């Protein structure tokens, strides 16, 4: 591959220059999300994004005015989403353990159990842990060619570099933080949106030089990889009857911006909005009409409801933000003539507006050049056939949740009545003014009322009401398909590590099915688009800037060779299946050694740390460890180890023999120690077998053992020991019977 001037200059940089760039300090008030690069000071117009490489049709007044009218019409048709906002408000109330306000009445309790909150927590925690436990579960593979090693090597390198870029994008864009927000939205409201922003920015990084202590400035590339940014569901307006994002007539994203962003946009004088107006004192006065008033805007009703449910005030603060929308809409623009052609073909455009869609100014209109359509990902908790917003878990269990609220009201009322039972009295004999019963619920009655005064008895309905509450809670768990319904044990509001592993072992298939679809819709689709974006817009120099010199081996002509490997959910399912299989084997065997091994594997499959602390290690495994330790002690360190009676010599001998064979091949000077150790072990084994063979005792079948052999005499034992020592001196071989050769 020919070397580009950029990669050649990088290769020629000295070690000191590379070290200086690597040790450059991080900015204090800015989060560095790109790589330090050596660039010349850019002119003012160089602070551009990827889309700035394409023409801005907002510079044509005719197109800008026609676009405003079209946006007003489309937004008017999709603006009303009161039905959805009612559902979101109800889900938020259940999430915050608040009952519907319609259930509120005088002297009634306003309580609810946290079963919905706990269930959503369980589901999102399981999904988040499954997706983020191991980063290596998400990598780029490649479609290999049969019998073409060179091609496969190149494709493998491309996939490796793409994975490196993906890892860096995950770190730069706070991937985990945005993923958890998306999962929470998905399980709470049934649908979530994630944007893939790509805003290349070259900013000045001010730092202090470590050697001289001087203040220096370095150009810094920020956000030069496709991001992963959560978009709240209430910030998106679209046609809820259409499920396919690319078929939407318009997608509106409410995204307020700051004064700095507006000031940077104003440097482009070709848009009418930023032209000098003699009647205005400055841009701040000109933009004052578009300052965001979120607390009073009818577009922020869901946010206002959430704050109300949380018993917090939602009001505008001192910080200034301006109303701003991103819009993806089809517009009939003639690209050749750069004019509005009402009867011509339409193209998908990305429009930025200042203000709200019904009263706005156009900042930019550019063709949406991103591959695979609108750069917004959509994920659903479950499948439904009602358009974009699929049914949420809250909608499924709403009636049961309300019944719990009513039941708790009844429970508290019943207890209150039992504490405030009516008093029946004979007013001729009892003057209640002399007594304080704590309430005035007194019933007058003529005649003998059980000695003039009696407290009425009221049936206690606590047991019946509690049974109803437990039934409703169980139905909620079953409908939401939480682990509580399977395990039968409440896991608490947030899952711990051990609870999480138990949940994965007990979870049913629908949990994994939902997670698999969310995994593909979010992580998988992000990775597919990420690869397309890199091939479409990045250059070789850009890749080298991001991942180093290894990026110089990237081949742009291999744009369609990638396979996205998503192993998060499948690994969790395989692990759960493995645990179930081990549990079945554990129940089928009674052998202590086999059970110990199975328990060890079971603990390891569950991910338990240090399982040896509570799982007994089989004696044979202990013997193997001891034999290996003895090998190292003698062959590596030359330290003699004396075999002891009671050891599993039949386990030690094969291990020692193998080590001796390897030591003799390597001409290890300590091999003679191992020869003597093996000889001594063999002698102990024969002695123990001889003694065990003469033992008597009943066998399981009732038969008797052979008569016990007589104990060896002291002289015999001494003779064996002498023979053993002589044998050890001759490497375990019999002593030669040939007479020694006379000296001289």
Residue, then its C-alpha position, 0 to 999 in steps of 0.5 A: x500500500x503506498x504511504x501517504x504524506x501524512x503517515x510518512x510524516x508520522x513515521x518520521x517523527x522523533x521519539x521525543x515528539x511522540x512522547x510530547x504529544x502523548x503527555x499533553x495534559x487534558x483540558x480543565x473544563x473540556x472533556x477530550x474525546x479525540x486524539x492530539x494531532x499535529x495541525x497548523x492553526x486553522x483559519x476561522x472557516x475551518x471549524x467545520x463539521x462533516x455536514x459542512x462539506x455539503x452545500x447549505x441550501x438555507x443560503x437560498x432565500x426561496x428554499x428557506x422560506x418554502x422549507x419553513x412553510x412545509x415544516x409548519x404543515x408537517x409539525x401541525x399534523x404530528x404536534x398533538x400527542x396527548x394520548x402518548x403523554x397520558x401514557x408516559x405520565x401514568x408510567x412515570x407515576x407508577x415508576x415513582x410509586x404514586x397512584x393516579x390522582x383520580x384515586x385521591x379522596x378525603x381520608x383515603x390513603x395515597x400509596x402503592x407498592x413499588x412492584x413496577x419500580x422494582x420490575x423495571x429496575x431488574x430488567x434494565x439492570x440485567x440488560x445493562x450488565x449483559x451488554x457491558x460485562x465484557x467489551x469483547x462480546x462486541x467486535x467486528x468480524x469479516x466475511x472470509x474467502x475460501x482458500x485465500x489467505x492473503x485476502x483473509x489477512x487483510x480483511x482481518x486487519x480491517x476488522x481489527x482496526x474497525x474494532x479499535x475505532x469502535x472502542x475509542x468511540x465508546x470511551x469518547x461518547x460516554x457509551x455506557x451512560x447513554x446506553x443505561x438511559x436508553x435501556x431505562x426509557x425502553x423498559x419504562x415507556x416501551x420505546x427509546x431513541x438514540x442519535x448518532x451525532x458526528x460533529x468534528x470540531x477543532x478546538x484550542x487546548x491550553x496547557x502548561x508545558x511540563x519541561x519549561x512551565x510555559x503556557x502553550x496551545x495545541x490544536x485538538x480534534x474533538x468528537x471525530x467519531x460517530x457518537x452514541x447519544x440518548x434522546x429522551x422520548x418526549x423530545x422526539x416528534x414524528x408520525x406515531x402511526x408509521x413504524x419505519x423511521x425512513x418513511x416518516x414525513x418529518x422527524x423533529x428533535x428538540x435540542x436547545x443550544x447555547x449562546x456559544x453555538x449560536x455565535x459560532x453559527x453566526x460567523x457564516x454570514x450567508x444565512x439571512x438569520x445572521x445578517x447584520x440588522x441596523x435596527x438591532x443593537x447586537x445578536x443577543x437582542x436579535x436572538x432574545x425572542x428565541x430564548x427557551x421558556x421550558x416551564x411554560x411551553x406546551x411542548x414540555x408537558x411530559x417534563x412538567x408532569x415528571x417534575x410534578x410527580x416528583x414533587x419538584x418545581x419545574x421553572x426556568x433558571x438564570x442560564x440562557x438556552x435557545x429553542x433549537x430543533x434538528x429536523x429530518x424532512x423530505x424536500x423537493x430541492x433541485x441540487x443542480x440548480x439549487x432551487x425549490x422544485x415543487x414538482x421535482x423529486x424529493x430528498x431527505x434533508x437535515x434542517x436546523x432551525x432556531x425557534x419552534x417549528x411553527x415559528x422559526x428561522x432556518x439555520x441550515x438545510x443540508x442533504x442527509x448524506x449519512x448511509x442507512x438513512x436517518x441517523x437515529x436508532x429506535x428500539x422497542x421493549x417488545x413487538x407490537x403492531x400499533x406504529x412507532x410507539x409499541x405497548x409499554x410494560x406500564x400499559x400492560x399492568x396499569x389495571x393491576x397497579x390501580x387495584x393495588x392502590x385501591x386495596x391499600x386504601x381499603x386496608x388502611x380504612x379497615x384498620x382505621x375503623x378498627x381503631x375508631x370503633x363506634x360506641x353504643x350508650x344509654x344516654x340516661x345512664x352515661x354522660x359521654x362528656x365526662x369521657x374522652x374516647x378520641x372521637x365523637x362516633x357515639x350512637x345513642x340507644x334506649x334500654x339496656x345496652x350491655x350495662x349502658x356502654x358497649x364498643x361495637x366489633x368490626x370484622x378485620x379484613x386485613x387477611x383478605x385484602x393482603x391476599x388480593x395485594x399479593x395476587x396483583x403483585x404476582x400478576x404484575x411480575x408475571x406480565x412483566x416477566x421479571x425474575x421474581x416471578x420465576x425465582x419466587x424470591x424478591x431481589x430488591x430494588x437493585x440487583x447485586x452481583x450474586x442476585x444478578x447471576x442467580x437471575x440469569x440462571x433462572x430467567x425465562x426465554x422471553x427476557x433473553x428474547x427481548x434483550x436480544x432484540x434490543x441488543x441488535x437494535x441499539x448496539x448492533x445497528x450502531x456498529x453497522x452504521x459506525x462502519x459505514x460512516x468510517x468508510x464514507x467520510x474518514x480518510x486514512x490520515x483521520x484513522x491514523x490520528x485516532x488509532x496510531x500507525x496501525x491505522x495506516x494498514x486500513x483498506x477503504x475498498x473493503x467496505x462490505x466485508x464486516x460481520x457484527x459479532x453480538x455475543x452479550x446476550x448469547x453468552x448470558x444464555x449459554x452460561x445459564x444453560x451451562x449452569x442448568x446442565x451442571x445442576x442436573x449432573x450434580x443431582x444425578x451423582x452421589x460420589x463425593x469427588x465427582x460432586x466436589x468437581x461439579x460444585x467447583x465448575x458450577x461456582x466458576x460458571x456462576x462467576x463466583x470469586x474464590x470458589x475454593x473457599x467454600x467448595x471442598x477440593x477432592x483429595x486427588x486434586x490435592x495430591x496432584x497439586x502436591x506432586x507438582x509442588x514437589x517437582x518444582x521444589x526439587x528440579x527448580x530449586x534443588x531442595x530434597x523433599x521426603x515422601x511421607x506415608x499416607x500420601x496418594x503415591x499412585x497419583x504422585x508417581x506418574x507426575x514425577x516420572x513425566x517430570x523426570x523424563x523432561x529433566x533428563x532431556x534438558x540435562x537438569x543437574x537436579x534430576x538425580x534428586x527426582x530419581x531418589x524421590x521416585x525410588x523412595x515413593x515406590x518403596x513407601x507404596x509397596x510397604x503400604x500396599x503390603x500392610x493394607x493387604x493383610x488387614x481384615x474386616x467385613x466387606x459390604x457383601x458380608x464376606x471376610x477378608x484374608x487373614x491378617x499377615x503377621x507384622x514384620x519383625x524389626x530386623x525385616x524392617x531394618x533390612x528393607x530400609x537398608x536395601x532402600x537406601x542402597x537402591x536409591x544410591x543406584x537410581x533405584x536399580x538392583x545392586x550389582x552382584x559382580x564383585x568390585x574391581x580390585x584397585x591397582 
